[in-house]
């Protein structure tokens, strides 16, 4: 499942992918248009059912962009804007059109100078310029100082519970420690309570919010057409992964990995160990994946069920398809610069955050 291990192959693949993307654009007759520009390190986008979008900026601002105008929205929780931390993901509740409820993840300042991933819910009344009824419903146990590996995607499951991805915060062994939230996917109800069917809810040592663990830094998360959770996560030097998340599963970091430390040293015990999950797909060399969408097929029915993942390192959107999962296309344009987030809008168009451009774009036909 490796794409390549040689730099020359990477260059050839990138060149080929660019030609494929141009051909695909002509064949599929899709276009890309800007939704919001002039943004300061945008991280996530949530298209609104009435038009326009809410966009998070990592320094802590939430921007409403609609009808060519940008407005800062008040009431956002205070964030620790350091390194990779700050105001991160935004997800609208499935019943947002009636409830106006949304969810935010962010790096929360903690005592002692540290910070950790947190989740808040809020309401955004139509026509307002401020979040209402803002409530923190989850905060990880004290994380760590420094600004690395917050994970921080939030996904609403079909049963209404919430999944939140949390990175290891640069503390590798903590991803195997069930008494800490580092390197896990957690699952909570919309009021922050613990679902009774969580895998460790009756454990004497494991934190009850944990759904899966052994993750390094999952910055992409989404549901497939059957409602199953998938994540895309950063490896070290090589070994970026796509994982099908299962209840109670251990995904191995830092005991197993298909990558190496940035020093070149071997990671852990190799690539496999009994009791630890294998990735469904992995990249070597790393692409730095962020954002994950499984497309439902409203505007592009030929892509129904395909997975889209953004690349921060190579400035393109990867399309994955098939069983076994394989990379079938790289969509690379002037707009796909450090793709941080990728979502499907209510009309079936695909919206993505171009961190490098400081912009959000819409792909449509």
C-alpha positions as CSV (number, residue, x, y, z in Angstrom):
1,X,0.0,0.0,0.0
2,X,3.0,2.3,-0.1
3,X,2.9,5.0,-2.7
4,X,6.7,5.5,-3.0
5,X,9.8,5.5,-0.9
6,X,12.0,7.4,-3.3
7,X,12.1,11.1,-3.8
8,X,12.4,10.8,-7.6
9,X,9.2,8.7,-7.7
10,X,7.5,11.4,-5.6
11,X,8.4,14.1,-8.2
12,X,7.3,11.8,-11.1
13,X,4.0,11.0,-9.2
14,X,3.4,14.7,-8.5
15,X,3.9,15.6,-12.2
16,X,1.7,12.8,-13.4
17,X,-1.0,13.7,-10.8
18,X,-1.1,17.3,-12.0
19,X,-1.7,16.2,-15.5
20,X,-4.3,13.7,-14.3
21,X,-6.0,16.4,-12.3
22,X,-6.2,18.8,-15.3
23,X,-7.6,16.0,-17.4
24,X,-10.1,15.1,-14.7
25,X,-11.2,18.7,-14.4
26,X,-12.0,18.8,-18.1
27,X,-13.7,15.4,-18.0
28,X,-15.7,16.1,-14.9
29,X,-16.4,19.7,-15.9
30,X,-15.9,21.0,-12.3
31,X,-14.9,24.5,-11.4
32,X,-13.4,26.1,-8.3
33,X,-14.5,29.4,-6.9
34,X,-13.4,31.4,-3.8
35,X,-15.8,31.5,-0.9
36,X,-13.7,33.6,1.5
37,X,-10.3,35.1,1.1
38,X,-7.9,37.2,3.2
39,X,-8.2,34.8,6.1
40,X,-5.5,34.5,8.8
41,X,-4.5,30.8,9.1
42,X,-8.0,29.3,8.4
43,X,-8.5,25.8,9.9
44,X,-12.0,24.6,9.3
45,X,-15.2,25.5,7.4
46,X,-18.9,24.8,8.0
47,X,-21.2,25.7,5.1
48,X,-24.5,27.1,6.3
49,X,-27.9,25.8,5.0
50,X,-29.0,29.4,4.4
51,X,-25.9,30.1,2.4
52,X,-22.4,31.4,3.4
53,X,-20.1,29.7,5.9
54,X,-18.6,29.8,9.3
55,X,-14.8,29.7,9.2
56,X,-12.4,29.2,12.1
57,X,-9.0,31.0,12.2
58,X,-6.4,29.4,14.4
59,X,-5.6,32.6,16.3
60,X,-9.1,32.4,17.8
61,X,-11.5,34.2,15.5
62,X,-14.7,32.8,14.1
63,X,-15.7,34.4,10.8
64,X,-19.1,34.5,9.1
65,X,-18.6,34.9,5.4
66,X,-21.8,35.5,3.4
67,X,-22.7,37.5,0.3
68,X,-19.2,38.7,-0.1
69,X,-19.0,40.1,3.4
70,X,-17.0,38.9,6.4
71,X,-18.1,39.4,10.0
72,X,-16.3,38.4,13.2
73,X,-18.6,36.4,15.4
74,X,-18.4,37.0,19.2
75,X,-18.7,34.6,22.1
76,X,-15.9,32.2,21.0
77,X,-14.1,30.4,23.9
78,X,-10.7,31.7,24.9
79,X,-8.0,29.6,23.2
80,X,-4.3,28.9,23.5
81,X,-3.0,30.1,20.1
82,X,0.4,28.5,20.1
83,X,2.1,26.4,17.4
84,X,-0.6,24.1,16.1
85,X,-3.1,25.1,18.8
86,X,-5.8,27.6,18.7
87,X,-9.4,27.7,17.5
88,X,-9.6,24.5,15.4
89,X,-12.6,22.5,14.1
90,X,-16.3,23.5,13.6
91,X,-19.1,21.1,13.0
92,X,-22.8,21.9,12.6
93,X,-25.3,19.7,14.4
94,X,-27.2,17.5,12.0
95,X,-30.4,19.4,13.0
96,X,-28.7,22.8,12.8
97,X,-31.4,24.2,10.5
98,X,-33.8,24.0,13.4
99,X,-31.6,23.9,16.5
100,X,-28.9,26.3,15.3
101,X,-26.4,24.2,17.4
102,X,-22.8,23.8,16.5
103,X,-19.6,22.4,18.0
104,X,-16.1,23.8,18.3
105,X,-12.8,22.2,19.2
106,X,-9.9,24.3,20.4
107,X,-6.7,24.3,22.4
108,X,-7.7,25.3,25.9
109,X,-5.3,27.0,28.2
110,X,-4.5,24.9,31.3
111,X,-2.8,25.6,34.6
112,X,0.9,25.5,34.6
113,X,1.2,26.9,31.1
114,X,0.0,23.8,29.3
115,X,-3.0,23.4,26.9
116,X,-5.2,20.6,25.7
117,X,-8.0,19.8,23.3
118,X,-11.4,20.9,24.4
119,X,-14.9,20.7,22.9
120,X,-17.7,23.3,23.3
121,X,-21.2,23.5,22.0
122,X,-23.0,26.7,21.2
123,X,-26.0,28.1,19.3
124,X,-25.8,30.5,16.4
125,X,-29.2,32.2,15.8
126,X,-29.8,33.2,12.2
127,X,-29.0,36.8,11.7
128,X,-27.0,37.1,14.9
129,X,-23.3,38.0,15.1
130,X,-22.6,36.2,18.4
131,X,-22.6,32.7,19.7
132,X,-25.2,32.0,22.3
133,X,-25.4,29.5,25.2
134,X,-21.7,28.6,24.8
135,X,-20.8,25.6,27.0
136,X,-17.6,23.6,27.3
137,X,-18.7,19.9,27.4
138,X,-15.3,18.2,27.3
139,X,-11.6,19.1,28.1
140,X,-8.8,16.6,28.0
141,X,-6.9,15.9,31.2
142,X,-3.9,18.2,31.5
143,X,-2.2,17.9,28.2
144,X,1.3,19.3,27.9
145,X,3.2,22.6,27.3
146,X,4.1,23.3,23.7
147,X,2.0,23.6,20.6
148,X,2.0,20.1,18.9
149,X,-0.5,17.5,18.1
150,X,-4.0,18.5,19.2
151,X,-5.8,16.4,16.6
152,X,-9.1,18.2,17.0
153,X,-11.7,17.1,14.6
154,X,-15.3,16.7,15.8
155,X,-17.8,14.4,14.1
156,X,-21.5,13.8,15.0
157,X,-22.3,10.1,14.9
158,X,-25.6,8.7,13.5
159,X,-26.8,8.1,17.1
160,X,-26.1,11.8,18.0
161,X,-23.0,11.2,20.0
162,X,-19.8,13.1,19.3
163,X,-16.4,11.8,18.3
164,X,-13.4,14.1,19.0
165,X,-9.9,13.3,17.8
166,X,-7.0,14.1,20.1
167,X,-3.3,14.0,19.3
168,X,-0.6,12.7,21.6
169,X,0.5,16.3,22.3
170,X,4.1,15.3,21.6
171,X,4.1,12.9,24.5
172,X,4.4,9.6,22.5
173,X,4.1,7.0,25.4
174,X,0.9,8.8,26.6
175,X,-0.9,7.4,23.5
176,X,-0.8,4.0,25.1
177,X,-1.9,5.2,28.5
178,X,-5.6,4.8,29.0
179,X,-5.5,7.0,32.1
180,X,-4.8,9.9,29.8
181,X,-6.7,11.4,26.8
182,X,-3.5,11.9,24.7
183,X,-3.6,10.1,21.3
184,X,-7.2,9.0,21.5
185,X,-10.6,9.3,19.9
186,X,-13.1,10.2,22.6
187,X,-16.9,9.8,22.4
188,X,-19.3,11.9,24.5
189,X,-23.0,12.8,24.4
190,X,-24.0,16.3,23.3
191,X,-24.1,17.5,26.9
192,X,-20.7,16.0,27.6
193,X,-22.0,13.0,29.5
194,X,-20.5,9.5,28.9
195,X,-22.4,7.1,26.8
196,X,-23.0,3.9,28.7
197,X,-21.8,1.7,25.8
198,X,-18.3,3.3,25.6
199,X,-15.7,0.5,25.8
200,X,-14.0,1.6,29.0
201,X,-16.9,3.0,30.9
202,X,-16.7,0.3,33.6
203,X,-12.9,0.3,33.8
204,X,-11.0,1.0,37.1
205,X,-8.1,2.7,35.3
206,X,-9.2,3.8,31.8
207,X,-10.8,7.2,31.1
208,X,-14.5,6.5,30.2
209,X,-14.6,9.0,27.3
210,X,-12.0,7.0,25.3
211,X,-13.3,5.2,22.2
212,X,-10.0,4.2,20.6
213,X,-6.4,4.9,21.3
214,X,-2.8,4.6,20.0
215,X,-3.2,7.5,17.6
216,X,-0.5,10.0,16.9
217,X,-2.2,13.1,15.5
218,X,-5.6,12.6,13.7
219,X,-6.4,15.8,11.8
220,X,-8.9,14.3,9.5
221,X,-12.2,12.5,10.5
222,X,-15.5,11.7,8.9
223,X,-18.2,9.1,8.5
224,X,-18.6,6.7,5.6
225,X,-22.0,6.1,4.0
226,X,-22.7,3.4,6.5
227,X,-22.0,5.8,9.4
228,X,-18.6,4.3,10.4
229,X,-15.9,6.6,11.6
230,X,-12.6,7.0,9.7
231,X,-9.6,9.1,10.6
232,X,-6.5,10.4,8.7
233,X,-3.5,10.9,10.9
234,X,0.0,12.2,10.7
235,X,2.8,9.8,11.1
236,X,6.4,10.9,11.8
237,X,8.7,10.7,8.8
238,X,6.6,8.4,6.7
239,X,3.7,6.4,7.9
240,X,0.7,8.8,7.6
241,X,-2.4,6.6,8.0
242,X,-6.0,6.2,7.1
243,X,-7.7,4.2,9.9
244,X,-11.2,2.6,10.2
245,X,-11.9,3.4,13.9
246,X,-13.4,0.6,16.0
247,X,-14.7,0.6,19.5
248,X,-11.9,0.0,22.0
249,X,-9.2,-0.6,19.3
250,X,-5.5,0.2,19.8
251,X,-3.9,1.7,16.7
252,X,-0.4,1.1,17.9
253,X,1.4,4.5,18.2
254,X,4.2,4.6,19.2
255,X,4.7,0.8,19.4
256,X,4.2,0.2,15.7
257,X,4.4,2.5,12.7
258,X,5.3,2.5,9.0
259,X,7.4,5.6,9.5
260,X,10.5,6.6,11.3
261,X,11.5,9.3,13.7
262,X,12.6,12.6,12.2
263,X,16.1,11.6,13.2
264,X,15.9,8.5,11.1
265,X,15.7,6.2,14.1
266,X,13.3,3.2,14.1
267,X,10.0,3.7,15.8
268,X,8.9,1.1,18.4
269,X,8.9,-2.6,17.5
270,X,8.2,-2.5,13.8
271,X,5.1,-2.4,11.7
272,X,2.9,-5.0,13.3
273,X,2.1,-6.4,16.7
274,X,-0.7,-8.6,18.0
275,X,-3.6,-6.7,19.4
276,X,-2.8,-3.6,17.5
277,X,-4.7,-2.4,14.4
278,X,-3.2,-2.1,10.9
279,X,-4.0,1.1,8.8
280,X,-6.3,0.6,5.9
281,X,-4.0,2.8,3.9
282,X,-0.7,4.6,4.5
283,X,1.6,7.0,2.8
284,X,5.4,6.8,2.7
285,X,6.8,9.4,2.3
286,X,4.4,11.5,4.3
287,X,1.8,13.8,2.8
288,X,0.8,15.5,6.0
289,X,-2.9,14.7,5.8
290,X,-5.6,17.1,7.2
291,X,-9.3,16.9,6.7
292,X,-11.2,13.8,5.6
293,X,-14.5,13.6,3.6
294,X,-16.4,10.5,2.4
295,X,-18.5,11.9,-0.4
296,X,-22.3,11.2,-0.4
297,X,-22.8,11.8,-4.1
298,X,-25.3,14.7,-4.5
299,X,-23.4,16.8,-7.1
300,X,-20.8,14.3,-8.2
301,X,-22.5,10.9,-8.1
302,X,-19.5,9.2,-9.7
303,X,-17.6,10.0,-6.5
304,X,-20.2,8.5,-4.2
305,X,-18.4,6.7,-1.4
306,X,-15.0,7.9,-2.3
307,X,-12.7,9.4,0.3
308,X,-11.1,12.8,0.0
309,X,-8.1,13.8,2.1
310,X,-6.1,17.1,2.0
311,X,-2.4,17.3,1.9
312,X,-0.6,20.0,3.7
313,X,2.8,19.0,2.4
314,X,2.2,18.5,-1.3
315,X,-0.7,21.0,-1.9
316,X,-3.3,18.7,-3.3
317,X,-6.5,16.8,-2.5
318,X,-6.2,13.0,-2.7
319,X,-9.1,10.9,-3.8
320,X,-9.2,7.3,-2.4
321,X,-11.5,4.6,-3.7
322,X,-12.0,0.9,-3.9
323,X,-11.6,-2.2,-1.6
324,X,-8.8,-2.4,-0.8
325,X,-8.6,1.4,-0.5
326,X,-6.2,2.9,-3.0
327,X,-5.2,6.4,-4.2
328,X,-6.9,7.0,-7.6
329,X,-6.4,10.7,-8.1
330,X,-4.5,13.8,-6.9
331,X,-6.4,17.1,-7.5
332,X,-3.8,19.8,-7.7
333,X,-4.6,23.4,-8.7
334,X,-3.4,26.9,-7.8
335,X,-6.0,26.9,-5.0
336,X,-5.0,23.6,-3.2
337,X,-2.2,25.2,-1.2
338,X,-1.9,23.4,2.2
339,X,-5.3,21.9,2.2
340,X,-6.4,21.9,5.9
341,X,-10.1,20.9,5.8
342,X,-12.5,19.4,3.3
343,X,-16.2,19.1,3.6
344,X,-19.4,18.5,1.6
345,X,-21.9,21.4,1.5
346,X,-25.7,20.8,1.6
347,X,-25.9,21.1,-2.2
348,X,-23.2,18.4,-2.7
349,X,-20.4,20.8,-3.7
350,X,-17.0,20.2,-2.0
351,X,-15.5,23.0,0.1
352,X,-11.9,23.1,1.2
353,X,-9.7,25.3,3.3
354,X,-6.5,26.4,1.6
355,X,-4.3,27.4,4.5
356,X,-1.5,28.5,2.2
357,X,-3.9,30.9,0.3
358,X,-5.7,32.1,3.4
359,X,-8.9,31.2,1.7
360,X,-11.8,28.8,1.4
361,X,-12.8,27.5,-2.0
362,X,-15.8,25.6,-3.4
363,X,-15.6,22.9,-6.0
364,X,-18.8,22.5,-8.0
365,X,-20.3,21.9,-11.4
